[in-house]
Amino acid sequence: MLAGKMEYMGDATWWDERFRSRENALMSPEAKLKLDLKYFAESNKILDLASGDGRNAIYLAKIGYEVYAVDFSTEALNRLKSFATSERLEIAIKLMDITSKDEVSKLGVKVDAVIVNHYRMAREIYPMLITWINDGGILWVNGFEDVPEDNPNIREQDILRDSDFELLKHCTLLDKEKYEVGDRKFVRYVWKK
Ligand SMILES: C[S@@+](CC[C@H](N)C(=O)[O-])C[C@H]1O[C@@H](n2cnc3c(N)ncnc32)[C@H](O)[C@@H]1O
């Protein structure tokens, strides 16, 4: 692996290009999130970190949550805004590089739950992230558990590991589930503050 800044698949320019080349339609929400709604029964306000163009943010807003979406791709957030507008939904957005402790510390939100879907957060960010969650709130993280053979963009450094959560103090792991979709292996963690 090359030394340097850890990136999830690519930098903001790479992601902008990826979102720009997508057709003008929103992908279906994450199936695992839909199955996990019981964990958000007590939540009102949910923060979607590395939201992309909003398939999960929009789904959650549609079913009544107040949603805050953060991503570092301008193109992704522009698409999210336009999908939200056409659905008559209000979603607060913030353009931010979530590898930067400095930027992340300035987010200043208080939510009942945070979701991170298909993005690997740097472990040092978790202690800060957890301060934005109200007591009793939920941290939901879902992603690759192994490098898939059919997606060359996902590398070893993008795989979720138990050690990612080592700096997460005073939280309880409610559930960890490994699962497969076709040949792809995933893992989903649910933490309670
Ligand atoms: C695989 S996509 C997942 C998007 C969304 N969570 C979903 O489930 O569809 C990864 C997302 O992470 C964002 N991302 C990657 N690195 C980031 C960073 N350093 N800061 C903020 N967002 C980042 C990308 O722009 C992209 O939208």
PDBQT file of the ligand as one rigid body, heavy atoms in Angstrom, charges set to zero:
ROOT
HETATM    1  C1  LIG A 201     -19.267   4.416  -1.351  1.00  0.00    +0.000 C 
HETATM    2  S1  LIG A 201     -19.887   6.049  -1.159  1.00  0.00    +0.000 S 
HETATM    3  C2  LIG A 201     -21.199   5.795  -0.004  1.00  0.00    +0.000 C 
HETATM    4  C3  LIG A 201     -22.234   6.874  -0.067  1.00  0.00    +0.000 C 
HETATM    5  C4  LIG A 201     -23.462   6.656   0.834  1.00  0.00    +0.000 C 
HETATM    6  N1  LIG A 201     -23.119   6.532   2.226  1.00  0.00    +0.000 N 
HETATM    7  C5  LIG A 201     -24.277   5.475   0.374  1.00  0.00    +0.000 C 
HETATM    8  O1  LIG A 201     -24.495   4.560   1.155  1.00  0.00    +0.000 OA
HETATM    9  O2  LIG A 201     -24.715   5.486  -0.783  1.00  0.00    +0.000 OA
HETATM   10  C6  LIG A 201     -18.643   6.834  -0.170  1.00  0.00    +0.000 C 
HETATM   11  C7  LIG A 201     -18.877   8.310   0.058  1.00  0.00    +0.000 C 
HETATM   12  O3  LIG A 201     -17.850   8.805   0.918  1.00  0.00    +0.000 OA
HETATM   13  C8  LIG A 201     -17.545  10.118   0.534  1.00  0.00    +0.000 C 
HETATM   14  N2  LIG A 201     -16.230  10.405   1.090  1.00  0.00    +0.000 N 
HETATM   15  C9  LIG A 201     -15.065   9.752   0.820  1.00  0.00    +0.000 A 
HETATM   16  N3  LIG A 201     -14.050  10.289   1.515  1.00  0.00    +0.000 NA
HETATM   17  C10 LIG A 201     -14.587  11.318   2.246  1.00  0.00    +0.000 A 
HETATM   18  C11 LIG A 201     -14.041  12.273   3.140  1.00  0.00    +0.000 A 
HETATM   19  N4  LIG A 201     -12.728  12.286   3.430  1.00  0.00    +0.000 N 
HETATM   20  N5  LIG A 201     -14.881  13.181   3.722  1.00  0.00    +0.000 NA
HETATM   21  C12 LIG A 201     -16.201  13.179   3.425  1.00  0.00    +0.000 A 
HETATM   22  N6  LIG A 201     -16.783  12.302   2.572  1.00  0.00    +0.000 NA
HETATM   23  C13 LIG A 201     -15.986  11.380   1.990  1.00  0.00    +0.000 A 
HETATM   24  C14 LIG A 201     -17.616  10.097  -0.983  1.00  0.00    +0.000 C 
HETATM   25  O4  LIG A 201     -17.769  11.384  -1.540  1.00  0.00    +0.000 OA
HETATM   26  C15 LIG A 201     -18.833   9.189  -1.183  1.00  0.00    +0.000 C 
HETATM   27  O5  LIG A 201     -19.998   9.963  -1.255  1.00  0.00    +0.000 OA
ENDROOT
TORSDOF 0
